[in-house]
Amino acid sequence: MYKSGGINGESYANCVCVVITLTVWNYA
């Protein structure tokens, strides 16, 4: 979806992954 990528894109995707993971673990 994010084809621009780059450091910003990767950092943003990484941050989203971390937030989702923490949220899932919090409700697990």
Beta strands, then each sheet from edge to edge (+ up, - down):
end
